């Protein structure tokens, strides 16, 4: 893989159509208001011209009942656009940092990274940090909300939608043996079986409690770097405990602590094999004085090389 040096590109995806609660479309703005770009520059990164994927507001869209997945066409179009942008950023020797938006955007980000890696004849690793499994399929989902399905689609498990799974013209995007799902504590009944059958490595909060974040992180990084040319980090802010990041519409008590999250991301940076990152499900309308965006900003900085000493 080429050396991407210290250049990155921020890509905003103001999309909340995959979720039940409105507001994650403002997540990119909240992170920008928190000074993310300037903070990255102080770390020595060259932040290239930022860009946004254009996404129509939900209120401007006619209600659609012809598809079992809510807002399917709009989400597919946005993810297809995002995939092309992410691939192009990597081809330009830059690191894509994608700001969401709900977690459905991961299908676009990961498709773009995987397409780039695939062109090099290599495999992609994936760290998925989340309170939820995001492994539902259209038939197993109790809601039809696509933000509960992106991981199943990038893995290409049985029953996923061919359009969403086939972004960039191929599937699957990652192999199950190269995926680590960290922080889960809220899984739907039918989804549980899908996760077990998928073969991915899962680290529940119970396992983090029992073994400690250091041991979990070490094993997760081994999973995502063994036989791959690098890995993507898909970071859902609800993986953290609500006391750390209250500004999300999918809060689940008993999550990862602030220091544990920092440690995970510091270790990701230390490998020098992180190819890309996305941060999703930040909802400033549910926040307290933008504190969640500020803490998410600081967590992102850990992933991009900030350390205590």
Secondary structure by P-SEA (a helix, b strand, c coil): ccccccbbbbbbbbcccccccccccaaaaaaaaaaaaaaaaaacccccbbbbccccccccccccccccccaaaaaaaaaaaaaaaaaaaaaacbbbbbbbccccaaaaaaaaaaaaaaaacbbbbbbbbccccccccccccccccccccaaaaaacccccccccccccccccccccccccccccccccaaaaaaaaaaccccccaaaaaaccaaaaaaaaaaaacccccbbbbbcccccccccccccccccccccccaaaaaaaaaaaaaaccccccccccccccccccaaaaaaaaaaaaaaaccccc
